[in-house]
Amino acid sequence: MEKIILITGGNRGIGRAISLELAKKDYFICINYRNDENSAIEVINEIHLNGGTGSLIKADISKEEDIIKLFKEIDKIDGKLVGLINNAGVLEAQSDLANMSLERIKKTFDTNVFGTFACSKEAINRMSINQNGLGGSIINISSGASKSGSPNQYIDYASSKGAIDTFTIGLAKEVASVGIRVNAIRPGFIKTEIHKTPNRLDDVKKLIPMQRIGEPIEIAKAVVWLISEEASYTSGALIDIAGGK
């Protein structure tokens, strides 16, 4: 019987690194993607090439009906869900709030917050030891922006990640008795495609105590630890991986 881990947005950036690292630990990796099928295929092919197992599931986690279908696909696998990595998120162009559309704000919260809530709800109903589950781990990918607030840039994104921090703390307490741990990682500036502004990462290097930008693998390694038995007494933690910032 497979031990299944779902990684939302598992095909690119931090999600890709997480998918590849967890596959090395003999989990069955369900890679969720929204549109970029080619990148998803590349990741699953690499997993299979290295002797791992997994599958691809297309779904837009900003839509409840897609999330329900996503978990129904997982139910078809011969195994038990033991992990959920809430990684999928959206980040729009830089803007102050005065020039930000409500449509943009809603889009950000639909994916970053409501999608995370809905995926976690479905995962709990499968992982809970009170519902014939094995227990497990939920790891939310938050952001250092939840502390800085990202004024004049991404205040909507920062606020959505602040909600995820609070969600992590509350949910960890809510599901501890049913064998589920909940933690969050708050990455700082990491080399991914999410940064749309040219030269943004070069511009912020000097603000980071370590004087460098982080790599996706550095987030993935922390996820591997959090999901393992080595972190069996860790729940409700918000872990900053941001070069000292």
Order of alpha helices (4+ residues) and beta strands (2+ residues): beta-alpha-beta-alpha-beta-alpha-beta-alpha-alpha-beta-alpha-alpha-beta-alpha-alpha-beta
